[in-house]
């Protein structure tokens, strides 16, 4: 893991640091990388996909990102074909994981400035009031909810033997 070095408020940098350690300890991700203002967790199933917790204008967001257009399109196609609602899928996983701060914000889907295909939702934790000990495990629950929901979609599904 790399260290968070951005001029993030000390309590936010510590929040991300603790969340990264917890995400790494979960065993769900191939690798966890601390970057300025975010943590990035690589999918074990699809190495081109990353799950992130990011700071964005005073809020925290949960994200799925990939440079792979076809991977993103495979997710979109499956959602269109099945009629499943990704917001609902993530919300079900969030509840199952015990995240009780309320639903995540409405999911956005776009290509970000890094040219990454992105699904993003705001996390209902006030960054200015976040306490690392209390809130880092909650951030990881959001990452795990994203991972569990996306793992069932398109080319994110594990290969069957």
C-alpha positions in Angstrom: 0.0 0.0 0.0 1.1 3.5 -0.7 0.6 6.3 1.8 -2.0 9.1 1.5 0.1 12.3 1.1 -2.4 14.9 -0.1 -3.1 18.0 1.9 -6.3 16.3 3.2 -7.5 17.3 6.6 -5.6 15.1 9.1 -8.7 13.3 10.3 -9.8 12.6 6.7 -6.3 11.3 5.8 -6.5 9.0 8.9 -10.0 7.9 8.0 -8.8 6.8 4.5 -5.7 5.2 6.0 -7.8 3.1 8.4 -10.3 2.3 5.7 -7.5 1.1 3.4 -6.1 -1.2 6.2 -9.5 -2.6 6.8 -10.2 -3.1 3.1 -6.8 -4.8 2.7 -7.6 -7.1 5.7 -10.9 -8.1 4.2 -9.2 -10.3 1.7 -11.8 -9.3 -1.0 -9.5 -7.2 -3.1 -6.4 -8.2 -5.1 -4.6 -5.0 -3.8 -5.4 -1.9 -1.9 -3.6 1.4 -2.8 -3.7 4.6 -0.8 -3.6 7.6 -3.1 -4.1 11.3 -2.4 -7.7 11.8 -1.3 -8.7 8.2 -2.0 -8.2 4.6 -1.6 -8.3 2.2 -4.6 -9.0 -1.5 -4.4 -8.4 -3.7 -7.3 -10.9 -6.4 -8.2 -9.7 -10.0 -7.7 -12.0 -11.2 -10.5 -11.4 -8.5 -13.1 -8.0 -6.7 -12.7 -9.1 -3.9 -15.0 -11.8 -2.9 -12.4 -11.2 -0.8 -9.2 -13.4 0.1 -6.3 -12.6 3.4 -4.7 -13.5 5.6 -1.8 -12.8 9.2 -2.9 -13.0 12.7 -1.4 -14.8 15.0 -3.8 -15.7 18.6 -2.8 -16.3 17.9 0.8 -18.1 14.6 0.3 -17.1 11.0 0.3 -18.0 8.8 -2.7 -18.0 5.1 -3.5 -16.9 4.3 -7.0 -16.4 1.5 -9.5 -13.9 2.5 -12.2 -12.2 0.9 -15.2 -10.4 2.0 -18.4 -12.0 -0.9 -20.2 -14.9 0.3 -22.2 -16.1 -3.2 -23.0 -16.2 -4.1 -19.3 -18.3 -1.1 -18.6 -20.6 -1.9 -21.5 -21.0 -5.5 -20.4 -22.3 -4.2 -17.1 -24.7 -1.7 -18.8 -25.9 -4.4 -21.2 -26.7 -6.8 -18.4 -28.6 -4.2 -16.5 -30.6 -3.3 -19.6 -31.3 -6.9 -20.4 -32.3 -8.0 -16.9 -34.0 -4.7 -15.9 -32.2 -4.8 -12.6 -31.7 -1.5 -10.8 -28.1 -1.1 -9.8 -29.0 1.4 -7.0 -31.3 -1.2 -5.5 -28.7 -4.0 -5.8 -26.1 -1.9 -4.0 -28.6 -0.9 -1.4 -29.5 -4.5 -0.7 -25.8 -5.3 -0.3 -25.3 -2.2 2.0 -28.2 -3.4 4.3 -26.8 -7.0 4.3 -23.4 -5.6 5.4 -24.9 -3.6 8.2 -24.3 -0.1 6.9 -27.1 1.7 8.6 -26.4 5.3 7.8 -29.0 5.3 5.1 -28.9 4.7 1.3 -26.0 5.9 -0.8 -26.7 8.8 -3.2 -28.2 8.2 -6.6 -25.7 6.3 -8.8 -24.0 8.4 -11.5 -22.5 6.7 -14.6 -20.0 8.7 -16.7 -16.4 8.8 -18.0 -14.3 10.8 -15.6 -11.4 13.2 -16.3 -8.9 10.3 -16.0 -10.8 8.6 -18.9 -12.1 5.9 -16.6 -15.7 4.6 -17.0 -17.2 5.3 -13.6 -20.2 4.4 -11.5 -20.3 6.7 -8.4 -22.5 7.3 -5.4 -22.1 9.7 -2.5 -21.8 8.2 0.9 -24.0 9.6 3.7 -21.1 10.3 6.0 -20.2 14.0 6.6 -16.5 14.3 5.8 -16.1 17.3 8.1 -17.5 15.3 11.0 -16.0 11.9 10.2 -14.2 10.1 13.0 -11.7 7.5 11.7 -12.3 4.9 14.4 -16.1 5.1 13.9 -16.4 5.7 10.2 -13.5 3.8 8.5 -15.4 0.5 8.9 -18.5 2.1 7.4 -16.6 3.2 4.3 -15.3 -0.3 3.8 -18.9 -1.6 4.0 -19.7 0.7 1.1 -16.8 -0.7 -0.9 -17.8 -4.2 -0.1 -21.4 -3.4 -1.1 -20.2 -2.1 -4.5 -18.0 -5.1 -5.0 -20.8 -7.6 -4.1 -23.2 -5.9 -6.5 -20.8 -5.5 -9.4 -19.5 -9.0 -9.0 -22.8 -10.2 -10.4 -22.8 -8.1 -13.6 -21.5 -8.5 -17.1 -17.9 -9.5 -17.4 -17.3 -8.9 -13.7 -18.8 -12.4 -12.9 -16.2 -15.0 -11.9 -15.5 -17.6 -14.6 -17.3 -20.8 -13.9 -15.3 -24.0 -13.8 
